[in-house]
Amino acid sequence: MATISAANVTAITDSISKHIGDLAALVGSNTAIVAGQATTLGKIAALNDASQLYALIDGFQGAVSAESALLANLASYNAILDAMAPAVIAMEKATGGLQAFLTANTIQVAPAYADAHNRAASTRGSVIALTAVGVFGKAIANMGSITLSGAGAGAFTDNAAQAAGYGNAPLSIFNNKGSAGGAATATYTVTYSAWVAGVLTTGLTASAVMPASSANLAAVSLAVSGVDITAITVAGGTAADFVGVSASLVRTPAY
């Protein structure tokens, strides 16, 4: 068998990630469907003609039972990951070991694919678990923030970091309240951690300028990627300005 290309591995694993994401969106959202089952069967039960009722009831009850079984299989995220196990096992074989393949080709899979792969590693033992270096990080809305008490001063609040097993994600600062008209431009310096050449490295810094009077949720890239932030300092700005750090996906998986 010819060696599969890195481009094809990326495209196929992204497709599986998209499947997982779309299925995961259905977990816990079946209330209306269950209520609709009763309504549909009720319409048949309300038929005035007994022959029509008996002609339809068995088929529709069978359809409802099949639908209920389908919903049961979507009862949890892990159930979705388990359904993907044959695909990730096949990819493990096709690449001769996905972890080594990712390292050799300096590419990363999406977080959802890594979830399915590592789930198979823990429940079936048929694949080698992926490390964070081979997986790009999840999108995180707020990894930490600073609320200014005045120019050049403010209190830092730590928030979410990438969970274990996920790698770097591009970092940006974002404005969460909108500066007052005429407020001074502020430079924010973020202290962060990142995987560098396979080693988790702490105490890194990056800076970006938030322009005066930036719109609410306006974002400026820090031009770095990381897994956690531990501090934000500021030069300039005005009291009550609120700036946070977010993480975005390296790419959005698609079918």
N, C-alpha and C positions, 0 to 999 in steps of 0.2 A: 504494500500500500504506500502510495506517495505521501510525503510529509505534508500535513495540513499547514496552510499559511497563517501567519499571525493575524493578517487582515480578516481571514475567514473565522478564526477563533473569536476575534473581537465581535464580528457581526453576529455570529451564532449565539454567543453567550449573552450579548445585549438583547437579542430576540427573546431568549428564555427569561431574562430579567424583566422584560416588558410583560410577558405572560404572567409572571409572578405578581408584578405590581397591579395589573388589571384584575387578577383574581383576588388579590388581597383587599382590593377596594370593595369587594362584595361581602367580605366577612362582617357579620353583625348587621347587615343591611337587608335582612330577609323578612322583617316584620310585615311590610306591606304585601309581600308575596304570599306569606302564610295566610294573612287575612283575605287575600284575593282568592286563595284556594277555596275557602269556605263560601265566599260569595258566588264563585263559579258553580260549585256543586249545588248551592242553594237555588240557583236559577233553574237547574235541571230538575231538582226536586219539586219545584213549583209548577212544572208543566202540568197542564190540565189533562193531557192525553197520556194514559198509562203506557200505551205502546211506545210512544215517543220517549218517555222516561226510561223504560227498560232498554230501549235501543241505544240510549246514550250513556246511562249511568256507569256501566262497567268500564267502558273505554275512558271516560273522564276520571273515574276513580283511579284507574291504572296510571293515567298521565300524572295525576296529583301525587301518587305514590312514587313514581319515578322522579318527579321534581323534588319531592321531599328528600329522597336519597341523594340527589345531586346537591341539595343545600347542606345535607349532613356532611358531605365530603368537603364542603367549604367552611366548616365550622371553626377552623383555626388556621393561623399562618403556617404552623408546622405541618398541618395536613396538606397544604398547598406545596410546601417544600418537599414533602415525601412523594407527592405525585410527580415531581420533577426528577426524582432519583435516577430513573433509567437514562434520562438525557445526560445528567452530569457524569454518570458512570461511563457512558459511551464516549463522552468528551475526554475523560481521563485516559481511556484506552487509546483514542485517536491521537492524542498529543504525546503519548508515552509518559504521562505524568504531568498534570496541568501546572502544578506549582513550579516545577523545573522549567517547563515551557515558557511560563510567564516571565520567569527570571532571565532566561536566555534571550528572550525577545524584547525585554524591557517594556512589557505591556501590562495592563491591569484589567480585571473584570469588574463589573458593577457590583455594588453591595448585595443586591438581591440574589445574583447568581452565586456569590460567595456564601450566602446564607444556605442556599440549596446544596451546594457542594459540601460545605462543612457539616450540614445536617446528615448527609449521606456518610460522611467520614465517621461521625459519632454513632450513628444508628446501625450502619451496615458494615463499616470497616473496609469498604471496597475501594475507597479513594483516599489519597493523602490530603490532609487538611491544608487549606490555603492560609498563608500568613498575611499580615497587614500590608506588606510590601507589594503583594500581588493584587490588592483590592483598593480601589479609590474610595474616598470617604463619602458619607451621606451628606445631604443638604441639612444644615442646621440653621434655624432662623436667628438664634441669638446665643452665641457662645460665651458672651460676657459683655459688660457695658460700663460706661462711666457717666455719671451725672455731675455736671459742672456746678461748683459753688461760686465760681468767679473765673476771671481770665487765668488760665494756667493752673487751675486747681479743680479737683473733683474726687469723688469716691468711686472706686472700682467695685463692681459686683460680678463675681464669677458665676458661670452658668454651665450649659452642657458642653461636653467634649465628645469626640468620636469614641464610640464604644470599642472595646478590645476586639481586634480582628479586622478593623477598618483602617485604611491608610489615609494619606493626606487628601485634603480638599482645598480648592482655591478660597482664600480669605478676602473679605472686603469689610470696610467700615460702612455703617449706615446711620443716617440721621433719623431719629425716632420722634422728634417733637417739632422740628422746624425752628431754625434760629429766628430771633426777633429781627425785624427789618434793620439793616445797617450794622448787624453784629459783625465783629471782627472774624476774619478767616481763622480757622484753627487747624493746627497740625497735630495729629494723633499718632502716637507711637505705641505699637502693640508688641508685647513680649509673648512668644508662642513656642510650642514644641512641634517638631516635625520629624518624619522619617527621612534621614539623609544617608544615602549609600547603604541602606539596610540597617541603620542604627537610629534608634529613637533619641533625638537630640533636643535638649531643653535650652532655655535662655536665649533663643534667637529673637531678633527684633526686626520690625519693618514699620515704615511710616507712610502716611498718606494725608493729604490736605482735604478737609471738608470746606468747600467754598462758603462764603457768607450767605446767609438767608437761604440755605439749601432747602428744597422741598422736603416734606415729610417722606421718609423711607428712601430718600435719595442715597445711592450707594457709590462708593469709590473703591476700586480694587487696591489691595495692598501689594499686588504683584508677587505674592508668595502663596505657598500651600502649607497646611499644617493640620494637626489633630487636636490641639488644645491651645487655649490662651491663658496666661496667668497674670497679666497686668495690662493696663492702658494708662498712658500719661498724655498730657495735653499741653500745647503751647498756644496761647490765645484763647478764643472762645468767650462766651458770656454765661453768666449764671443761669441755671436751669436747662442749658443745652444737654441733650441726652444722645450719646452715640454708642452704638454697639458694634460687635463683630459677628458676621455671618459666614457660613461655609456654603459653597455651592457645588453642584455635581461637576466632575470633569467633563462629562457628556451625559446626555439624556438618552437612556436606552430606547430603542425603537424596534418594531418588527422588521 
